[in-house]
């Protein structure tokens, strides 16, 4: 299955793109996707980020579908 992944802020700098189409296993869940991304982009292992699916922060394991909107958000700065 293919997922469109959106990257923002420092994560876009790490991946050197604002989005990509990523091929994953058909029954991929949010935890597996995070593992795949950390393996592909080693620098993601050293920062905290939020995985957002359909504009909701993933707080539990979610099975992904090709029509899901997936984004990685960097840590938020207060101010």
Backbone as JSON, one array per atom type, in Angstrom:
{
  "sequence": "XXXXXXXXXXXXXXXXXXXXXXXXXXXXXXXXXXXXXXXXXXXXXXXXXXXXXXXXXXXXXXXXXXXXXXXXXXXXXXX",
  "N": [[0.85, -1.17, 0.0], [0.39, 2.3, -0.54], [1.21, 5.33, 1.06], [0.6, 8.77, 1.53], [2.76, 10.93, 3.02], [3.08, 13.73, 5.04], [5.4, 16.28, 5.88], [6.59, 18.55, 8.33], [8.2, 21.62, 9.4], [11.18, 21.14, 11.27], [11.26, 18.45, 10.7], [10.72, 18.26, 7.99], [13.07, 19.4, 7.12], [14.9, 17.44, 7.92], [14.06, 15.22, 6.37], [14.33, 16.3, 3.91], [12.23, 17.0, 2.27], [8.81, 18.04, 1.75], [6.75, 16.35, 1.57], [6.01, 12.9, 0.8], [5.46, 9.88, -1.08], [5.04, 6.86, 0.34], [5.8, 3.47, 0.31], [4.33, 0.89, 2.08], [3.68, -2.03, 4.14], [0.63, -3.86, 3.56], [-1.09, -4.21, 5.82], [-0.32, -2.19, 7.63], [0.3, -0.44, 10.66], [0.06, 2.49, 12.8], [2.21, 2.47, 14.63], [4.04, 0.76, 13.37], [4.53, 2.25, 11.07], [5.84, 4.47, 12.15], [8.2, 3.22, 13.03], [9.28, 2.41, 10.55], [9.75, 4.92, 9.38], [11.63, 6.02, 11.18], [13.73, 4.3, 10.76], [14.32, 4.8, 8.08], [14.92, 7.53, 8.14], [17.28, 8.29, 10.07], [17.8, 10.42, 11.85], [15.36, 11.07, 12.95], [15.08, 9.48, 15.14], [16.2, 10.77, 17.27], [14.65, 12.92, 17.96], [11.58, 14.26, 19.27], [8.32, 13.78, 18.02], [5.03, 14.23, 16.67], [2.74, 11.93, 15.41], [0.28, 12.33, 13.1], [-2.94, 11.53, 12.13], [-5.38, 11.87, 9.8], [-5.82, 14.49, 10.73], [-5.8, 14.18, 13.47], [-4.04, 13.66, 16.44], [-2.2, 10.76, 16.84], [-2.82, 8.75, 19.42], [-3.04, 6.2, 20.1], [-2.6, 2.89, 18.76], [-3.22, 2.75, 15.35], [-4.68, 1.29, 12.56], [-3.64, 1.72, 9.27], [-4.87, 3.2, 6.21], [-4.91, 3.6, 2.64], [-6.25, 5.99, 2.03], [-5.92, 7.61, 4.21], [-4.87, 10.66, 5.72], [-1.69, 11.43, 6.54], [0.62, 12.85, 8.76], [3.68, 14.24, 10.01], [4.5, 15.99, 12.83], [6.66, 18.39, 14.2], [8.18, 19.07, 17.46], [6.37, 21.45, 19.38], [6.92, 24.91, 19.85], [6.72, 27.05, 22.6], [5.31, 30.28, 23.38]],
  "CA": [[0.0, 0.0, 0.0], [1.12, 3.56, -0.57], [0.68, 6.4, 1.9], [1.2, 10.09, 1.38], [3.21, 11.41, 4.32], [3.41, 15.16, 5.04], [6.42, 16.63, 6.87], [6.58, 19.97, 8.66], [9.27, 22.17, 10.23], [12.49, 20.48, 11.29], [11.14, 17.12, 10.1], [10.89, 18.49, 6.55], [14.51, 19.62, 6.92], [15.56, 16.14, 8.05], [13.71, 14.36, 5.23], [14.63, 17.06, 2.69], [11.03, 17.13, 1.45], [7.62, 18.4, 2.52], [5.86, 15.19, 1.51], [6.46, 11.8, -0.05], [4.62, 8.7, -1.16], [5.84, 5.8, 0.95], [5.23, 2.13, 0.19], [4.36, 0.13, 3.33], [2.91, -3.28, 4.1], [-0.81, -3.66, 3.46], [-1.71, -4.1, 7.14], [0.56, -1.34, 8.42], [-0.35, 0.4, 11.65], [0.78, 3.72, 13.09], [3.49, 2.15, 15.28], [4.93, 0.21, 12.34], [4.93, 3.36, 10.21], [6.84, 5.25, 12.88], [9.44, 2.44, 12.98], [9.79, 2.5, 9.18], [10.28, 6.27, 9.17], [12.85, 6.2, 11.98], [14.78, 3.52, 10.1], [14.67, 5.5, 6.84], [15.51, 8.83, 8.51], [17.89, 8.02, 11.37], [17.74, 11.6, 12.74], [14.06, 11.1, 13.63], [15.2, 8.73, 16.39], [16.69, 11.63, 18.35], [13.72, 14.02, 18.25], [10.19, 13.84, 19.51], [7.38, 14.3, 17.03], [3.68, 13.67, 16.75], [2.18, 11.32, 14.2], [-1.1, 12.82, 12.99], [-3.69, 10.79, 11.12], [-6.66, 12.56, 9.55], [-5.81, 15.69, 11.55], [-5.89, 13.82, 14.88], [-2.79, 13.1, 16.95], [-2.35, 9.33, 17.12], [-2.49, 8.45, 20.81], [-3.1, 4.75, 20.2], [-2.26, 2.22, 17.5], [-4.27, 2.88, 14.34], [-4.37, 0.64, 11.28], [-3.64, 2.75, 8.23], [-5.49, 2.94, 4.92], [-4.34, 4.51, 1.63], [-6.92, 7.29, 1.99], [-5.62, 8.4, 5.41], [-3.92, 11.78, 5.64], [-0.69, 11.19, 7.58], [1.58, 13.95, 8.87], [4.59, 14.25, 11.16], [4.64, 17.34, 13.33], [7.78, 18.53, 15.12], [7.79, 19.62, 18.77], [5.86, 22.82, 19.33], [7.61, 25.88, 20.7], [5.78, 27.94, 23.27], [5.7, 31.67, 23.25]],
  "C": [[0.89, 1.23, 0.0], [0.4, 4.61, 0.28], [1.37, 7.7, 1.54], [1.5, 10.61, 2.77], [3.6, 12.88, 4.17], [4.39, 15.44, 6.16], [6.41, 18.14, 7.08], [7.81, 20.35, 9.49], [10.57, 21.41, 10.12], [12.43, 19.08, 10.69], [11.28, 17.23, 8.58], [12.36, 18.73, 6.23], [15.27, 18.3, 6.98], [15.31, 15.27, 6.82], [14.04, 14.99, 3.88], [13.46, 17.09, 1.71], [9.84, 17.49, 2.34], [6.58, 17.28, 2.5], [6.51, 14.11, 0.65], [5.39, 10.72, -0.07], [5.49, 7.54, -0.7], [5.11, 4.48, 0.81], [5.42, 1.4, 1.52], [3.55, -1.15, 3.15], [1.41, -2.98, 4.14], [-1.47, -3.46, 4.81], [-0.83, -3.3, 8.09], [-0.25, -0.55, 9.44], [0.55, 1.59, 11.98], [2.13, 3.46, 13.76], [4.49, 1.61, 14.27], [5.41, 1.32, 11.41], [6.01, 4.19, 10.88], [8.19, 4.53, 12.86], [10.08, 2.53, 11.6], [10.43, 3.87, 8.93], [11.56, 6.53, 9.95], [14.02, 5.42, 11.4], [15.26, 4.24, 8.84], [15.39, 6.81, 7.13], [16.03, 8.72, 9.94], [17.77, 9.19, 12.35], [16.4, 11.7, 13.47], [14.11, 10.36, 14.97], [15.58, 9.63, 17.56], [15.79, 12.83, 18.64], [12.34, 13.47, 18.56], [9.32, 14.49, 18.44], [6.05, 13.64, 17.23], [3.3, 13.11, 15.39], [0.7, 11.69, 14.18], [-1.79, 12.1, 11.84], [-5.07, 11.44, 11.0], [-6.87, 13.72, 10.52], [-6.06, 15.42, 13.03], [-4.57, 13.2, 15.33], [-3.05, 11.64, 17.34], [-1.88, 9.05, 18.55], [-2.57, 6.95, 21.09], [-2.76, 4.17, 18.84], [-3.46, 2.27, 16.56], [-3.82, 2.15, 13.08], [-4.6, 1.65, 10.16], [-4.29, 2.25, 6.94], [-4.92, 3.94, 3.92], [-5.0, 5.88, 1.6], [-6.69, 8.13, 3.25], [-4.65, 9.53, 5.08], [-2.98, 11.61, 6.83], [0.31, 12.34, 7.57], [2.46, 13.73, 10.09], [4.79, 15.7, 11.56], [5.8, 17.39, 14.33], [7.28, 19.03, 16.48], [7.34, 21.07, 18.6], [6.65, 23.71, 20.29], [6.57, 26.8, 21.32], [6.2, 29.4, 23.09], [4.6, 32.63, 23.6]]
}
